[in-house]
């Protein structure tokens, strides 16, 4: 048997973006350029051409995007995502006999050779195309006749080089010679907030200005103008449900709760209800909906925490005992991560025989809060639940509500975190919290943005959480808080922080643990919300800079610069559409002034190696005249540990 498709000579490989050969969709956001690329080549020296085809999933019509050769058999087409939803694309390529002939006849003519036979070959190519494309037959046959009628061969060469002829021949290629890559891939285009968001976390129960009472949703509503002024567009709450009374934890995670201890919000459920109920001291469902509306008036979205776990007195335990694991002594298995024990939390058993009803009920929790007006969810510990459940649940929810965003709170092994992102999580917590040195930061950012991970893993950088007080914040104090939030806000387009603790500079650890002493998870705080802090002021500046500079609204556009001092990191971010070019320089030493010469990738900036230009410090103020690629920086962490320079090109008369 002869090899099928023997006329198809072009090879297509290494198509991107793809995630596990198309099992999962790649991720994009509205108004983002999606680069469809592949390695494309053929035998011999014939010219080749390629096209990508793209359509919204479910539509019949494909839009064709001609691909362009870049270098070393690498081809690409750029698709500007303008519509939310699932998109499909495929890649095709073929030997372009007309372009091969066109280039050859020009070379021969330029060398003074007789090209009359070559013009006859060109006429045959045009007539053959006319026989297969009735709509363009008249024009193609007319051009073929002209090639044979010219007395001056040079006129035939000019016609051969015509853009009009080339365009018709491109669109009416020989279908029998087209190689089509056998896999159709998907790209899910999401709303902008999936790719650019700024999160502030607070405990609603700590929002009261009155130290004698529990905070409420109405108290939180009074904080909205402050949070909006600081530039946050997502306000995230830990669980807002009734808190378990059985095995309730006391202050500092004590196994014994004293009277009045509120317990951990993540120990969900008691006699008053479970995951679809609200802690009565926070307010009513009507109060919560009113808060969601009020937040929207400030361009803030409320993000809810979904923790699929139960306190021992959660109604599910009696109603659905089959959803939990029971030990030989008749007690229910609480959560453990030996040697740690979480006696106030019961995990679901995802291997229960009643798994279908469990899945449906857990999805109904998300559906309930979507009906209440929530579109952003932070999922607690998703790596301890079945991957198949997440893949099903997120797909089902987003098919009906494509604006919903799920953030995966999973600090665990790399492959596990990556799989959650592939399964559908729109954003993911990361290892940024523990990446401190220049090498660690650059290596990690290169992994996130320069590998296949960029197609599915969308990082959200948090310098702290209620669970994590990293050592750099403990030892480095205010300087470290400022330095780390600058990194988070400029390296990643999505970032967040555990707000009041961070902006007020609280950093006392619980012994040797990377945890806060007197942790708000186990007690109610009463913050002095009106107090000024330098950390809070700089966070506000950072968020304004992020909103005003499109270059900081993408994670993927980073390019690191060389520095002569490993205590200084420097990187460039560019948004070509907005003509926005930024140079970020950060002193990683929180105790000492550090200086360095930085060598910039001036080619990316469109600046010559000896060309002068201005850099304007958007963070600390000041303007500097720089020249070419190598320039000097010096940063005192007690004054300002970073520059965020905006590049301003000089006019000719200013140089």
N, C-alpha and C positions, 0 to 999 in steps of 0.2 A: 504493500500500500504506500503510495506516495505521501510525502509530508503535507498535511492540510495547510492551505494558505501559503503555498510556496512562493507567491509573488510578494508576500509581506516581508520586506527585508530589514525593517527598522526594529531595533531593540529598545524597550522602555523598561526602566528599573528604578528603584529607590524613589518611588513616588511619595510626595508629602504635601500637606500634612496627613499623617495617618496615625492611628492608635491601634496597636495589635492587629495590623493588616485589615483594619476596617471594622473590627468587632465593636469598637466604641467610637463615637464621634470626636473629632478635634473640637476645640473651643475657640470662639471668637466673640467679639462684641460689636454692636452696631457702630458703623463708621470706622471700623478697623480694616486695614488692608490685610487680606489673607493671601499669602504667597503660595500658589500651587506650583510645585516644582517636580522635576524628575531628571534622571540621567537618560539621555536619548542619543543613540548613535546607530550607525549602519556600517556594513562592509564597504570597502572601496572609498572613493573620493566624491561620490555624488552628494549634492546638497540635499538636506532634509528639512522638513517643516513639521510643526507640531501645533496642536490646539488642545486646550482644556475645554470641557463642556460642563456647565453648572446649571442647576435648577433648584427651586424650592421643592423639598420632598413632597411627592404627591402630584406635582404638576407634570404634564406631558411634554411640554416644550423645553428644550435645552437652549441655553445661550452659549454661543461659541466665543472663546477668548483665545486669539492667537498667542502662542508662546514665543518667547524670544530667547535666542542663544545668549548665554552669559559667559561661560568659560569652561573649558575641559568637559565638553559634552553635557554640561549642566544647563537646563532650560527652565524658564519660569514664566508664569502669567500672574498678574495681580488682580484679585477680585476684591472690590470694595463692598463690604457687607452693609447693606442699607435696610435690610428687612429682617426682623427677628424670626427665629424658627430654625428648623432643620433644613440643611441644604445638602445636595448630593453633587459630586463631581467625578469626572473620569478624564483620562488623558489618552490622546491619540497622536500618531505620528506617521509620516510617510516619506518616501523618497520623492523629492521635488525635481522632477525631470526638467521642467521648464526653467527653473532657476539655475540648474546645472548647465543647461544649454546656453542660457543668457550670459552667464559668467564666462563660459568657454568662448563664445563668439566674440565677446568684447576683447578678451585677451588676445585672440588671434588677429582681430582687426587692428588693435593697438600695436601688434608686432609686425604689421604690414603684410600679413598673409591673406591669401584669397579666401573669402568667407562665403562665396556664392552657394556652395554645397551646404554649408552650415545654415544659411538662410532657408534653404529648401527643407532641411530637417526641422527647423523652427516652424515652418508652415505646416508640416505634417503634425507636429504636436498640437498646433492650434486647431487644425481640422479634426483631429481625433477628439479633442475636448469638445468641439462643437457637436460631434455625433452623439455625445453622451449627455449633453446639457442643452436641451432644446430652447430653453429660455434665453440663452446667450449665443445661440448658433449663428445668428446673422452677424453679430459683431465679431465673433471669433473667425468666421469664414472670411469676412471683409479684411481683417488684419492679416490672415494667411495669404490672401490674394495680394495685398500691398507688399508683403515681404518678397514676393516673386516678381513684382512689377517694377520695383525701384531699379533705375539704371545705375544709381550710385549706391554701392553697398553700405556706405556710411549712413544713408537714410534708413536702411533696414536695421542697422545696429541701433540707431536712435529709437526706432519703434520697439525693438526688442527690450530696450531699457525703460520703456514707458511704464509709469506707475499704474496707469489705467489697465494696461494689458496684464501686468503682474497681479493686480488685485483680482481680476476676473479669473485668472488661472489658479490663484490661491484658493478661491472659494469653490472652484469647480475641478477639484482634483480627481484623479482616478480612484474610485472607491475600492477597487479590487486590490490596491496596493497599501491600504491603510491598516496599520497595526493599532489595535485598541487594547490598552491594558485591561486585563480580565477582571479587575476589582473596581467596583464603584465605592468611593469613600464618602464619608459624611462629615459635615462641619455644622455644629450647633451655634447659631448666632444668638447671643443673649443681649439683654439691655445693658446700657452703659455702666450701671452701678455694679454689675458683676465684675467689671474690669477696673473701676475706679471708685473707691469708697473710703470713708474715714470714720472709724468706729470709736465710740466712747462707752465704756462699761460702768454701770453703777448698780447698786442694790437699792431698789425702790423703798425697802423698809428703813433705809438709812437717810431718806430724803427729808425727814421732818426737821424743821428749824427748832422744834420744841423737844428738849432732851427728855421730857417726861412721857413721850408717846411714840408709837410705831409710825413710820412713814407711810404715806398713801400715794396713790396715783395722782391725786390732786396736788400733793406736794411736789411730785416730779414735774407736773405741768408748769409749776412756777419756776422750775430750773431750765425750761426749754429755751428761753431767750439767751441765757448764759451759754448754754451748750451750742446754740446756733452762732453766737458771737465768736466762740472759739473755733468755729469752722467745721464742726462734726456734722455728718449727714446720716449716720446710723447711731441710734441710742440702743444699746444692748442690755437686756435684763437677765440676770440669773433666773431660774425657775420661779414662777409667781404663784405656785399652787399651794394648797394646804401642806404643812410639813408634818412628817410622822412624829407621833408621840411615843411610840415604842422604840426603845434603844436610841433615843434622841441623844445626839452628841452635845457636850457642853463646850465652854470656851476652850480655845486652843486644841480642839479635837479631843477633848476629854471624854472618856467613856461614860462618865456620869454627868448628867445635866442637872444643874441647880434650878430651883423654881424661878421661872421667868426667862430662862435661856431659850432663845428662839429656835435653835437647831439649824441644821444645814438645809438650805433651800433645795439641794439636790436629793434629799431624802423625801421623796414625793409621796403624798397621800396620807390621809387619816380618815376618821369617821365622817369628816365633812366633805370628802370627795377626793378625786385623783387628778389625772392629767387634763381633764376638761373643766376643772374647778379652779377658782381663784382664792388665794388666802384671804379670809374675810377681813383682816386688818388692813389689807391693801386697798380695799374698795370692792365695788361690784363690777360685773361685766359691762354694765353701762358706763361706769367710770373709766374702765379700760378702753372702751371704744372711743370715748370722748378724748382720752389722752392720745390715742392713735391719730385722731383727726387734728387735734391741736399741734401735734408734732409735725404733721404734714403741712400745716400752715407755716411752719418754720423750715420747710424743705428737709425735714428729718424723718427717717423711717424708724419705727420701733422694731428691733430684732428680739425675737423670743428664743429662749433656751428650751430645746427639746432633749430631755434626758430620759431615755427609755430604761427606767429602773424604778423600783418601788420601795417605799418604807414598809416595814413588816405589817403595818395596819392599813395599808392601801386597800381599797375595796376589791381590787383585782385578786388579791390573795385568797379571799373567801369565795369570790364569784368564779374564779378560774384557777383553781389550785394546780391544774394540769400544765399551766404555763410556767411553773417554777420547778426547781429541783429540790426534792425532799430527801433528807438524810435517813440512815437506818434507825435513828432514835426518834423519828417522827417530827423533827424540826426542819424548818425550811433553810436552804443553803443561802447564806448571805454572801455579799461580794468579798472577794479576797484577791490580793496580789502579794502572796507570801514574801516577806513576813507581815505585810500590812493587812489589816482587817478592817472591813467597813460594815460593822454590825447594824448600821442604820439603813442599809441598802440591800435590796434583793434583786439580783439580775434575772432577766427573762431567760428561759430555756428555749433556745432557737431550734433545738432538736426534738421538741415536743411533737407527739403525734397529731396534736391539734394546731400545727404550725400555720395552716391556712387562716384559721380564725384569729390567731395571734397577729399575723401580718395585717389582716384587714382592720383589726382594732387599732393597731399602732398607726396605720395610715389615717384612720379616722380622727386621730388626735391632731395631726397636721391639718386635715381638712377642716376640723372645727375652728382652729385658730385662723385659718385662711378666711373662713366665713366671717370671722370677727374683724378682719381687715389687715392681718399680718401677711407680709410678703417676703420677710427675711427671717431665716432660722439659723441659729447656731446649734449644731448637734453635738451633744456631749458624748465623748468616748465612743465614736462610731466604730472604732476598730474592735470593740468587744461584742459587736452584733454581726449577724451573717451578711457577707458581701451580697449574696443573692437577694436578700431582703432590700438592701439599699438600692440595688440596680432596678428592682421592680418598683419600689415605692417612689423613688425620685422620678422615674420615667412616667409613672401613672399621674403623679401630681403635676409635673411640668407639661404634660400633654394637655391638661385642662387649664393650668395656670402657668404659662411660660415665663411670667415675670418673677416667679418665686426663686429665691436664692438660698442655697444651703451652704453653710460654712462648716467644714469638718474640723472639730477640735480633737485632733489625734496627734499626740507626741509619742510616736512609736517607731517601729522599724521602717526603713525607707520603702521597701516593696509594699508594705501594708498601706502606708500613706498614699503611695502612688495608685494602688488599686482602688482605694476609695475615690480618688479623683477621677479615675477612669469610669467608675460605676455611676458617676453623675454629680458629685459634689462640685459646686461652682467655684468655691474658694477653699483654701486649706491653710491651717496653721502650719508652721515650718520650724526648722532648726535655727532660724535667725537668732532666737533668744540666747543661744550658746555659741554663736559665731562672733568672735571678738577681735582676732588679729587680722591684719591686712590680708595675709594669705588665706585664712579661713573665709573671710568675707568674699574675696574675689573668686576663690574656688567654688564657693557655694552658689554665688550669683551666676557663674559660668555654667554650672550644672543645671540651674533652673531655666536659664534663658538660651543656652547654646546647645542643648541636647533635645531629644524627642520630648522631654518633659514639658517644654514650652507649649506643646500642642494640647496638653490636657491638665497640667497641674498649675493652677492659678494661685500663687502664694499670697497670703495675708500676714504681714509681719507684725508681731506683738512683742514689744520689749519687756512686758510683764503680764501676768494674769493673777487672779486671786490664788491660784495654786502655785505660782512660780515667782520667787524673788531671786533673780540670778545674782551671783556673787559680784559682778561688775557694778550693779546698782548699790549693793550693800557697802562695798569698799570705796566706790567712787563718788558717792553722794550726789550733790546737785550737778556737778560737772558731768558725771556719767549719765545722769538722767537726760541732760540736754544732748549730749553726744549721741546716745543710743536712739533717741526719738528722731534726731536729724537723719540718722542712717535709715531707720524704719520708713520714714516719710518720703525719702528721696530714692532709696533703692527700689522700693515696691510701690506700685500705684494703689494697692490696698494695704492699709495698715490700721492698727487699733491699739488701744491701751486700756488697762484697768484704771479708770480715770482719776478719781479723787486721790487715791493712794499715790499715783504717779505724779500728778501735778503738784501735790503738796509735799513731795519728796520723802515720804515715809519709807524707811528702808531697814528697820530693825528685824533681823532674822529670828526664827524660832530655833534657838540653839544652833546646831551645825547644819540644819536643814535649809534647803533653798526654798523656804516658805516664810511668810510674814508672821511675826509674833502678834498675838491678839487679832487673829485673822477674822476679817469681816464675814467669812463664811459661817462663823459660829456665834457671832454677836452683832448687835445693832450699833452702828456708829452714828455720830452726829457731827457732820462736817461744817466748818466755817466757810460756807460757799463763797462769801464775798471777799475773803482774804486774797491779797496779791501775792503771787510767787513768780520768781523769774522763770521757773520751768513752765508755768502756765502761760506766761506772756510769750515765750518763744514758741510753744506749741501753737498758739493763736497765729503768730507770724507764719509759721511753717504751713499751716492749713490754708492761709490766704495765698501764700506763694504757690501752693499746689493747685488751687483753683484758678489762679491767673496765668499759669504756665503749662501749656499743653504737654510739654516735654516730660513733666512729672506725672502725667496721667496714663502712662504706659510703663510696664515693667520690662518690656522686651527690647527697648531701644538703648540699652546701656553699653558703653564702651569704656573700659578702664584705661587709665593713663599710667605711664611709668612714673615712679617717684624715687628720689634718691634717698629716702628715709622710710623705713618700714613702719614707722609710727604715723605716717601720713598716707591716707588713701585718697585717690582722686579718680573721678569718673565723669564722663560726658554723656548728656542725654539731649536728644534732638527730636523735635517734631517738625518735619519739613513742611507740612501743610500750613502750620501756623508761623513758619519761619522763626521758631523758638529754639534757641540753643543755650544750654546751661552747662556750666562746669561746677561740679560739687567737690569741695576739698574738705576733708575731715581729719582732725587731730585725734587719734585713737588713744593717746596718753592723757589720762584725766588729771594728772598731777603736774605736768611740766609743759613749758612752751616747746614746741617742736617746729622745725623748719625743713624745707626740702625744695629742690628743683623738680618741677613736674614737666614731663615731656608729653605734650598733647597730641592727639591724632588730628592734626590741623587739616588734613585732607577731608575728613568728615565735616569740618566746620567751614570749608571753602576758603581757607586762609592760607596764604603763602608762607613759606618757612621764614621769611624775613619781613613779613607784612605786619604793620602796627594795627592794633584794634583796642577797644575799650572793654573792660569787664566791670560790671556794676554789681556790687554785693547786695542782693535782695534781702539777706538775713541780717547782717550786721551794719549795713550802710557802707558808703565809700565807693570811689571809682578808681580804677587803676589802668594805666596805659601799658599794655603788653605788646610784645613783638614776637611773632613766629611761634615755634612749638615749645621752646624751653623757657620757663619763667619761674620766679621765686615766690614762695609762700611761707608765711610764718603765722602760727596760731597759738595764742595763749588760752588755755581751757578755762581760766577764771574770767576772761573777758568774753570770748566767743570761740567755741571749739571747732567752728566750721565756717566756710564760705559757701554761699550759693550764688555763683556768678552768672549773670546774664551777659551773653556776648553781644556787643554792639559794634557793627562794622563802621569804620570811619569813611567819610566821604573823601574824595581825592584831595580836596583843598585842606582837609584836616590832617592829612598824613604828612 
